C-alpha cells in the first residue's frame, strides 16, 4: 500500500508568498562558497546539505491524501484543494483508473473545497463513490457545489457515475483493502479513518483534539489504534497554543508524540500545518517533536512532517 500526500495545510490553502520565496533564495545565496561552485558534484553536495525548510517547501494545499492499494484501488481521504494536484497526477498514469473512493472526514471548507476541480468526476467512464458516516451527507456535498458558491452544480457538469454511501460500524471492503472509521473531538464532529491491507495499516486523523479517552486501553480503542504502522495526525499546535485554543479541535505535536507512544505506533506524520507557519517554523516544530520523543524514551519513533508530493510505502 502506497500513501501519497497532496494537501497538508489546515484551515485554508497557504501558497508561498513572493517575500518568503525571496528570503529562501537569499538564504541559499548567503551560504554559497566558491568551493561549492567548482563542479557538478560540489553543487549537488551544497544543495543536499541545505536545511529542508530552505531548499523546498512543505506545501500549501489543504487536506487530501491518496492510498493506492496493491490491486491499484484508489482511496482518497478528503477533498481539499490538494485533490486538484491528485487529479493532475492521475492524468499522467499510463493506465486509466475508473473507480474512485473518496472518504470525507468532515465538511469544513478546507476538506471539501477542491472537489469541483477533481477531473475524474467529469469522466463519463468513471465511478466516484463518496463515503461518510453522516446520514444525509449527500445533500451537504451537493450543496457545496452550486450557485452562489460555484457557478455550476454537480448534476449539470459531473458526468461520472457518482454515488454516496453512508458508513456503518462494519468495515467496508475496497479492493484488497479494508476501511474503518472512528469519531473524535472536533467542532461539528469529524472522523478518523483506518486503512488496512495485507496486515499493514495506517490511520488518517486530521482535525483531531486528542482526549484522555483516546489513550484508554479498551476494546474499541484497541481495535482502531492497535497494530498500526503509521499515523497521519493533526499536530497543528505547540503545547502552549493547544492550551490557549482549547476546544478549537486540534492537537499539539507533543500530545501527538504521547499518543503514538502509548499505542506503539512506529511512524508519526505531523499534519494539518497551521496557515500562519512558514517552512522554517514547521521544521522547528519537527525538531522539537523529535527532541520530545527522545526525552520521553521513545527512541524508535520516526517522526516526519507531512509534505506535498511525499510518497510512503506502508
NORQUI-V458012 format. One record per residue. N is the residue number from 1. PHI is phi in whole degrees, 0 to 359 (none if undefined). PSI is psi in whole degrees, -180 to 180 (NA if undefined). Layout:
n/phi/psi
N/PHI/PSI
N/PHI/PSI
This chain:
n/phi/psi
1/none/130
2/246/130
3/250/133
4/231/139
5/264/125
6/244/-18
7/208/128
8/232/-8
9/274/156
10/251/157
11/76/-50
12/198/145
13/303/144
14/228/82
15/292/150
16/290/132
17/277/153
18/306/-39
19/297/-42
20/294/-38
21/295/-43
22/298/-39
23/296/-38
24/297/-47
25/299/-44
26/298/-40
27/297/-37
28/292/-47
29/300/-40
30/296/-23
31/270/-11
32/287/133
33/245/157
34/307/-36
35/293/-21
36/286/-14
37/250/9
38/295/-40
39/203/-180
40/299/-43
41/297/-41
42/291/-36
43/293/-43
44/294/-38
45/295/-40
46/299/-47
47/295/-39
48/294/-26
49/267/0
50/289/150
51/299/141
52/304/-34
53/288/-18
54/266/-41
55/262/82
56/122/-170
57/209/151
58/279/-14
59/114/159
60/232/2
61/278/153
62/276/175
63/308/125
64/193/126
65/230/141
66/247/136
67/243/115
68/256/120
69/277/171
70/295/-24
71/267/12
72/75/11
73/299/139
74/250/109
75/254/128
76/243/129
77/251/108
78/73/155
79/232/48
80/290/-170
81/298/-20
82/295/-18
83/292/-21
84/293/-40
85/292/-37
86/298/-43
87/301/-44
88/295/-37
89/293/-39
90/297/-33
91/294/-22
92/273/-8
93/284/143
94/292/-29
95/248/126
96/287/130
97/270/137
98/240/2
99/230/119
100/235/143
101/234/110
102/252/114
103/260/124
104/255/127
105/284/-39
106/190/-178
107/245/23
108/293/155
109/310/-45
110/289/-3
111/246/3
112/220/-10
113/291/-17
114/272/-7
115/305/-41
116/298/-14
117/250/19
118/271/100
119/308/-46
120/302/-23
121/293/-15
122/260/2
123/269/117
124/295/-15
125/270/-4
126/260/155
127/239/127
128/240/120
129/249/128
130/260/142
131/230/141
132/193/150
133/278/-2
134/279/120
135/294/135
136/77/18
137/291/-16
138/305/-43
139/297/-38
140/297/-47
141/294/-46
142/297/-41
143/288/-17
144/292/-26
145/241/80
146/197/158
147/301/143
148/269/7
149/282/-30
150/210/145
151/292/-23
152/227/161
153/262/166
154/300/-44
155/293/-25
156/284/-38
157/237/-24
158/277/108
159/269/-5
160/291/165
161/274/100
162/251/144
163/215/167
164/233/128
165/237/120
166/280/126
167/281/145
168/251/-172
169/287/-12
170/279/142
171/300/150
172/248/135
173/268/127
174/236/107
175/55/-124
176/271/5
177/243/176
178/220/139
179/237/132
180/234/165
181/222/164
182/206/135
183/285/150
184/214/175
185/282/123
186/194/142
187/305/124
188/86/-8
189/92/148
190/199/163
191/230/156
192/256/154
193/239/140
194/248/124
195/248/128
196/227/139
197/209/128
198/51/44
199/80/2
200/249/144
201/213/147
202/223/159
203/241/137
204/251/110
205/228/72
206/275/164
207/49/58
208/235/124
209/255/100
210/300/141
211/239/165
212/302/-36
213/296/-24
214/289/-19
215/268/-13
216/293/137
217/270/59
218/263/175
219/297/-42
220/296/-44
221/295/-42
222/297/-38
223/293/-26
224/262/-47
225/268/-14
226/282/149
227/56/44
228/254/135
229/275/-35
230/208/157
231/224/134
232/262/108
233/234/135
234/307/116
235/225/43
236/293/-35
237/252/160
238/281/169
239/298/-41
240/298/-41
241/293/-38
242/296/-38
243/292/-43
244/295/-33
245/250/40
246/302/134
247/72/18
248/276/-12
249/96/19
250/225/166
251/241/162
252/272/157
253/292/-29
254/291/-40
255/293/-33
256/298/-41
257/295/-42
258/302/-42
259/294/-50
260/292/-29
261/294/-43
262/297/-34
263/259/8
264/56/43
265/270/130
266/280/-24
267/227/131
268/242/125
269/251/110
270/293/132
271/223/169
272/62/56
273/297/137
274/297/133
275/295/-16
276/273/-8
277/269/128
278/275/178
279/297/-36
280/295/-41
281/294/-40
282/298/-42
283/294/-36
284/297/-42
285/297/-39
286/299/-46
287/297/-39
288/293/-40
289/295/-40
290/294/-41
291/298/-43
292/296/-42
293/297/-41
294/296/-44
295/286/-20
296/282/-14
297/96/2
298/265/76
299/282/-13
300/269/-10
301/288/128
302/261/122
303/242/133
304/224/159
305/271/133
306/297/133
307/222/132
308/299/133
309/92/-12
310/290/134
311/243/136
312/228/131
313/270/126
314/264/NA
